[in-house]
Amino acid sequence: MIASMTRDCPRRPRAQHGRITRLVAAASLMMSVVAGAATAQPYGNVTVPVTPQSQTGNNTRLDHSQTTINNNGCFLVTMTMYVNSQLAAQNVRDADGNVIQYTPDQINNIAMRQSTNPVNVRVDGQVDSYHTDAFGNLYRPGETEPAYMPNPDRTAGQPAYVPFDSQTATGMVNEGGILRRVTEDTRSRSPDGNGLVVNNRNPLNVPEGGADITEPANAALAQRIRDELNAGRPVPVWVSTDDGTPGHWVLIASWHDTGGFDIVDPWVDPITGERKGWLSDAPYNNTIFASSGGNTFGRGTTNADNTLPSAWPIAPEDMGDPLLNPYASLPYVYRESRPIPLPSSVIVLAGLGITLLLMRHRPHGS
C-alpha cells in the first residue's frame, strides 16, 4: 500500500523541489539556533526577598477543622510568605502608610470568610444556594458553620461534597481563594483602592510521580522556576516527607550557581530551632511533586473557543461568587507547556538542516 501511494504521488519540478529543500534547511538551522539559545541561557544568581514565617508551635485551628497550623498549615504559611513578598515588592500600603503584611493566622481568617453572594451548588443530586469559603466549604444562607465540605476521599465515584465534620475536615485551603481574598482585603485597606496585583506566572507542569529538577530531562521545569525568581516571584513547591511521599510545602526563594535552589521552609525544628535551607536537603532531594490539576502552582491556558483566560482556576460552583471570582472570569483548563528543547534535539535539528543542504548539491540521478 505504501509503495502504491509512492508511485501515484506526482513528483514536483526540480526547481520547486530545490526551493522547498532550501526553505526546510534554513528553517531547521534557524530552529537549531533558537533552541540552542533557549538551552544556553545563563542562569546567574537571583534572590527574592522573603520574610520567614513558621508553622511550628502554632495551634490555631485551620478553618473550622480540628487540624492546626502546626500540624497541617505548611501551605497556608508558604502562601503567607509568598503574599507578603509580593505586597512588599509592589509597595502596597495601608491608610497609615505601612506596607501591608499578614500573619498565617490573619490569612487563615481571611480564607474563612464566606462569600457575599450565594452560588448554586449540586449536592447529593440537588442544586441549592450556598455561600463558600476559600477552604471549599459550603454554608447555608444565614448560618455560620459549614453545612458541607469537600470530600476528603477523592477517589473515583465518590461525591464531591459530604456533610461537614470537623474531625475529618482536612483544612486544605485553595491558593486561588487566598489570592483573591487578599486582593480584595488589600484594596479595602489601601487609601487609593489599589491592592495586590496577581501577576501571570508560569505553570509548573510536574510529571506524575514527581521530578528531580537537577536531572537533564527536567531542565525546562527548572528553568521555569528560575524565570519566576528572575521576575521577582518566589515559587511554592510541594516536596516529600520523610517517607518519600509528597506532603509538605516550601517556598523557593533563591537560585545560586554554586548551590542550587534555596528555600524558606515553614517547618522549624522545635528542638534545634533550625529549618532546612536548600531544596537539595534530605528528604526533599531537589524533587518536587504535582498537586491538584497536575501543577504545583500557577495558572494555565484555555483550550476551548468559548472560554477566556482567568486569573486562577475557578470551580463552576464559584462562578458567581464576587470574592472567589471578582472579575467574573470563565474557568480554564490546564494544558502542558511545550518543553524547551534539550541539546540533543538541537543537534538533530542542525543535522537535518546540514543534510538537506548537502542533498541540494548531489549530482542529478544520485
Phi, psi and omega per residue, in radians:
M1 nan -0.691 3.133
I2 -1.167 -0.746 3.132
A3 -1.071 -0.723 3.125
S4 -1.072 -0.767 3.135
M5 -1.106 -0.615 3.131
T6 -1.177 -0.734 3.137
R7 -1.139 -0.707 -3.050
D8 -1.309 -0.285 -3.101
C9 -1.336 2.087 -3.105
P10 -1.190 2.451 3.119
R11 -1.368 2.480 3.100
R12 -1.353 2.653 3.019
P13 -0.972 2.578 -3.043
R14 -1.027 -0.662 -3.124
A15 -1.134 -0.754 3.126
Q16 -1.119 -0.709 3.130
H17 -1.074 -0.674 3.133
G18 -1.147 -0.730 3.128
R19 -1.089 -0.753 -3.135
I20 -1.100 -0.726 3.128
T21 -1.064 -0.763 3.139
R22 -1.110 -0.722 3.138
L23 -1.099 -0.795 3.141
V24 -1.111 -0.724 3.139
A25 -1.100 -0.796 3.140
A26 -1.093 -0.734 3.129
A27 -1.100 -0.702 -3.132
S28 -1.129 -0.765 3.128
L29 -1.141 -0.704 3.122
M30 -1.094 -0.754 3.118
M31 -1.087 -0.655 -3.139
S32 -1.162 -0.654 3.119
V33 -1.162 -0.801 3.131
V34 -1.081 -0.802 -3.131
A35 -1.121 -0.681 3.117
G36 -1.099 -0.689 3.113
A37 -1.132 -0.643 -3.120
A38 -1.162 -0.632 -3.089
T39 -1.521 -0.271 -3.064
A40 -1.773 0.286 -3.122
Q41 -1.101 2.308 3.055
P42 -1.215 2.438 -3.091
Y43 -1.425 -1.021 -3.100
G44 1.301 2.884 3.118
N45 -1.623 2.415 3.126
V46 -2.568 2.406 3.118
T47 -2.309 2.269 3.045
V48 -1.751 2.164 -3.124
P49 -1.081 2.214 3.120
V50 -2.391 2.265 3.055
T51 -1.555 2.038 -3.079
P52 -1.126 2.475 2.981
Q53 -2.336 2.818 -2.993
S54 -2.236 2.533 2.991
Q55 -1.616 -0.343 -3.016
T56 -1.073 2.212 3.081
G57 1.416 -0.021 3.140
N58 -1.528 1.863 -3.069
N59 -1.684 0.297 3.015
T60 -1.130 2.364 -3.130
R61 -1.299 2.403 3.024
L62 -1.321 2.120 3.107
D63 0.970 -2.401 3.111
H64 -1.727 0.236 -3.049
S65 -1.509 3.082 3.063
Q66 -1.551 -0.288 3.139
T67 -1.278 2.650 -3.051
T68 -1.987 2.936 3.064
I69 -1.080 -0.638 3.098
N70 -1.039 -0.743 -3.038
N71 -1.489 -0.607 -2.966
N72 -2.500 0.463 -3.025
G73 -1.886 0.354 -3.089
C74 -1.096 -0.673 -3.140
F75 -1.214 -0.731 3.124
L76 -1.036 -0.785 -3.133
V77 -1.209 -0.702 3.081
T78 -1.034 -0.764 3.126
M79 -1.178 -0.602 3.090
T80 -1.067 -0.802 3.113
M81 -1.120 -0.686 3.119
Y82 -1.084 -0.871 -3.117
V83 -1.054 -0.796 -3.117
N84 -1.088 -0.663 3.124
S85 -1.107 -0.666 -3.125
Q86 -1.316 -0.614 3.079
L87 -1.140 -0.685 3.100
A88 -1.189 -0.736 -3.133
A89 -1.120 -0.612 -3.123
Q90 -1.585 -0.027 3.073
N91 0.992 0.818 3.124
V92 -1.461 2.074 -3.016
R93 -2.089 2.678 3.108
D94 -1.542 -3.018 -3.069
A95 -1.149 -0.386 3.120
D96 -1.559 0.029 3.119
G97 1.520 0.137 -3.142
N98 -1.605 2.460 3.042
V99 -1.085 2.252 -3.102
I100 -1.253 2.221 3.078
Q101 -2.379 2.745 -3.079
Y102 -2.213 2.711 2.915
T103 -1.746 2.827 3.071
P104 -0.996 -0.635 3.114
D105 -1.107 -0.687 3.120
Q106 -1.169 -0.722 3.088
I107 -1.111 -0.692 3.087
N108 -1.014 -0.765 -3.134
N109 -1.181 -0.675 3.103
I110 -1.108 -0.735 -3.113
A111 -1.169 -0.410 -3.123
M112 -1.413 -0.222 -3.078
R113 -1.100 2.382 3.076
Q114 -1.328 2.630 3.050
S115 -1.118 2.656 -3.113
T116 -1.197 -0.804 -3.106
N117 -1.865 2.539 3.093
P118 -1.294 2.717 3.069
V119 -2.205 2.695 3.131
N120 -1.473 2.184 -3.111
V121 -2.293 2.413 3.097
R122 -1.545 2.076 3.088
V123 -2.250 2.218 -3.125
D124 0.941 0.673 3.077
G125 1.403 0.026 -3.110
Q126 -2.160 2.381 -3.135
V127 -1.654 2.190 3.081
D128 -2.391 2.977 3.139
S129 -1.636 2.278 3.130
Y130 -2.418 2.751 2.900
H131 -1.646 2.739 -3.087
T132 -2.211 2.847 2.943
D133 -2.214 3.119 -3.072
A134 -1.317 -0.091 3.044
F135 -1.585 -0.035 3.124
G136 1.534 0.078 -3.136
N137 -1.320 2.695 3.139
L138 -1.992 2.339 -3.138
Y139 -2.090 2.389 2.984
R140 -1.269 2.541 -3.128
P141 -0.939 2.285 3.108
G142 1.553 -0.100 -3.125
E143 -1.828 2.567 -3.091
T144 -1.733 -0.233 3.109
E145 -1.866 2.501 -3.124
P146 -1.100 2.513 3.039
A147 -1.589 -0.635 -3.124
Y148 -2.386 2.748 3.099
M149 -2.374 2.796 3.052
P150 -1.043 2.429 -3.099
N151 -1.158 2.100 3.101
P152 -1.083 -0.434 3.091
D153 -1.540 1.789 -3.051
R154 -1.728 0.336 3.111
T155 -1.261 2.793 -3.079
A156 -1.030 2.464 3.075
G157 1.548 -0.140 3.141
Q158 -1.507 2.611 3.130
P159 -1.167 2.651 -3.113
A160 -1.212 -0.596 -3.107
Y161 -2.216 2.588 3.067
V162 -2.336 2.791 3.094
P163 -0.951 2.427 -3.070
F164 -1.106 2.350 3.105
D165 -2.448 1.927 -3.062
S166 -1.110 -0.383 -3.137
Q167 -1.289 -0.543 -3.086
T168 -1.885 -0.123 3.117
A169 -1.103 2.323 -3.049
T170 -1.510 -0.286 -3.105
G171 1.159 0.516 -3.126
M172 -1.501 2.012 -3.073
V173 -1.639 2.672 -3.129
N174 -1.673 2.278 -3.092
E175 -1.092 -0.627 3.110
G176 -1.111 -0.711 3.108
G177 -1.084 -0.722 3.107
I178 -1.083 -0.864 -3.042
L179 -1.154 -0.681 3.107
R180 -1.131 -0.750 -3.088
R181 -1.237 -0.640 3.057
V182 -1.128 -0.688 3.085
T183 -1.013 -0.852 -3.137
E184 -1.142 -0.716 -3.106
D185 -1.130 -0.747 -3.135
T186 -1.196 -0.579 3.084
R187 -1.124 -0.673 -3.125
S188 -1.260 -0.411 -3.100
R189 -1.669 -0.284 -3.102
S190 -1.550 2.314 -3.102
P191 -1.018 -0.607 -3.110
D192 -1.579 0.014 3.119
G193 1.354 0.094 3.122
N194 -1.652 2.103 -3.133
G195 -1.948 -2.766 3.132
L196 -1.022 2.332 3.043
V197 -1.809 2.081 -3.140
V198 -1.566 1.923 -3.087
N199 -1.430 2.818 3.093
N200 -1.238 2.179 3.117
R201 -1.933 2.716 3.025
N202 -1.268 2.327 3.047
P203 -1.250 2.495 3.061
L204 -1.722 1.676 -3.094
N205 -1.479 1.570 -3.051
V206 -1.509 2.280 -3.141
P207 -1.075 2.686 3.081
E208 -1.060 2.330 -3.107
G209 1.653 -0.066 3.099
G210 1.635 2.973 -3.102
A211 -2.567 2.229 2.967
D212 -1.412 1.909 -2.983
I213 -1.367 0.070 2.989
T214 -1.632 -0.152 3.130
E215 -1.328 2.472 3.135
P216 -0.970 -0.600 -3.120
A217 -1.134 -0.341 -3.116
N218 -1.910 0.397 -3.111
A219 -1.056 -0.651 -3.130
A220 -1.154 -0.666 3.126
L221 -1.148 -0.776 3.104
A222 -1.088 -0.664 3.141
Q223 -1.149 -0.638 3.112
R224 -1.108 -0.629 3.090
I225 -1.151 -0.748 3.098
R226 -1.089 -0.672 3.116
D227 -1.051 -0.714 3.113
E228 -1.111 -0.778 3.123
L229 -1.093 -0.725 3.111
N230 -1.121 -0.468 3.092
A231 -1.460 0.003 3.091
G232 1.538 0.334 -3.112
R233 -2.112 2.119 3.025
P234 -1.185 2.909 -3.005
V235 -2.203 1.973 3.025
P236 -1.259 2.317 3.110
V237 -2.357 2.638 3.136
W238 -1.680 2.188 -3.067
V239 -2.168 3.123 -3.049
S240 -1.519 2.790 2.969
T241 -1.728 -3.004 -3.031
D242 -1.073 -0.450 -3.126
D243 -1.524 0.098 3.069
G244 1.513 0.009 3.119
T245 -1.766 2.646 -3.121
P246 -1.154 2.479 3.128
G247 -3.131 0.182 -3.090
H248 -2.490 2.539 3.123
W249 -1.947 2.412 3.035
V250 -2.358 2.911 -3.104
L251 -2.007 2.027 3.045
I252 -1.313 2.133 -3.057
A253 -2.021 -0.317 -3.045
S254 -2.614 2.780 2.949
W255 -2.289 2.297 3.091
H256 -2.270 2.262 -3.089
D257 -0.957 -0.604 -3.058
T258 -1.476 -0.315 -3.062
G259 -2.231 -0.360 -3.118
G260 1.733 -2.579 -3.097
F261 -1.511 2.250 2.989
D262 -1.868 2.783 -2.948
I263 -2.304 2.819 2.879
V264 -1.948 1.949 -3.059
D265 -1.616 2.208 3.127
P266 -1.195 -0.293 -3.135
W267 -1.623 2.193 3.086
V268 -1.964 2.283 3.133
D269 -1.053 2.094 -3.065
P270 -1.186 -0.294 -3.129
I271 -1.612 -0.872 -3.077
T272 -1.583 -0.350 -3.078
G273 1.329 0.169 -3.116
E274 -1.700 2.718 3.021
R275 -2.314 2.643 -3.135
K276 -1.162 2.460 -3.042
G277 -2.029 -0.108 -3.106
W278 -2.311 2.496 3.089
L279 -1.145 -0.345 3.117
S280 -1.371 -0.201 3.129
D281 -1.131 2.568 3.011
A282 -1.230 2.520 0.065
P283 -1.613 0.203 -3.059
Y284 -1.261 -0.785 3.013
N285 0.906 0.703 3.085
N286 1.084 0.292 -3.087
T287 -1.873 2.257 3.076
I288 -2.073 2.761 -3.062
F289 -2.166 2.786 3.092
A290 -1.502 2.402 3.022
S291 -1.797 -2.612 -3.048
S292 -1.026 2.472 3.103
G293 1.341 0.112 3.127
G294 1.385 0.127 -3.130
N295 -2.177 2.506 3.055
T296 -1.270 -0.815 -3.109
F297 -2.919 2.436 3.079
G298 2.330 3.138 -3.092
R299 -1.925 2.821 -3.114
G300 -2.025 -2.663 -3.113
T301 -2.352 2.893 3.101
T302 -1.475 2.654 3.025
N303 -2.328 0.438 3.093
A304 -2.405 2.543 -3.057
D305 -1.177 -0.441 -3.030
N306 -1.703 0.322 3.095
T307 -2.171 2.778 3.120
L308 -2.139 2.644 3.110
P309 -1.102 2.340 3.053
S310 -1.980 2.811 -3.079
A311 -1.150 -0.527 -3.105
W312 -2.593 2.762 3.085
P313 -1.108 2.282 -3.070
I314 -2.135 2.180 3.115
A315 -1.222 2.603 -3.121
P316 -0.959 -0.623 -3.100
E317 -1.268 -0.202 3.141
D318 -1.772 0.092 -3.050
M319 -0.993 -0.710 -3.077
G320 -1.629 0.158 -3.087
D321 -1.482 2.013 -3.078
P322 -1.187 -0.353 3.087
L323 -1.501 -0.802 -3.134
L324 -1.339 -0.446 -3.110
N325 -2.403 1.138 -3.008
P326 -1.144 -0.398 -3.084
Y327 -1.790 0.211 3.130
A328 0.934 0.681 3.132
S329 -1.315 2.620 3.059
L330 -1.504 2.719 -3.134
P331 -1.232 2.729 3.092
Y332 -2.281 3.011 -3.079
V333 -2.066 2.375 3.062
Y334 -1.146 2.499 3.076
R335 -2.416 2.435 -3.115
E336 -1.050 2.405 3.056
S337 -1.418 2.621 3.101
R338 -1.291 2.161 -3.090
P339 -1.203 2.680 3.054
I340 -1.229 2.298 -3.131
P341 -1.029 2.424 3.079
L342 -1.493 2.905 -3.082
P343 -0.946 -0.587 -3.134
S344 -1.082 -0.698 3.127
S345 -1.230 -0.521 3.078
V346 -1.110 -0.756 3.138
I347 -1.097 -0.725 -3.138
V348 -1.091 -0.778 -3.132
L349 -1.113 -0.766 3.135
A350 -1.126 -0.704 3.127
G351 -1.092 -0.682 3.115
L352 -1.082 -0.762 -3.140
G353 -1.102 -0.748 3.139
I354 -1.137 -0.732 -3.141
T355 -1.050 -0.763 -3.131
L356 -1.156 -0.635 3.098
L357 -1.165 -0.691 3.093
L358 -1.115 -0.647 3.139
M359 -1.081 -0.527 3.141
R360 -1.053 -0.590 -2.997
H361 -1.698 0.102 3.085
R362 -1.206 2.516 3.084
P363 -1.067 2.630 3.131
H364 -1.032 2.437 3.072
G365 1.533 -0.055 3.129
S366 -1.417 nan nan
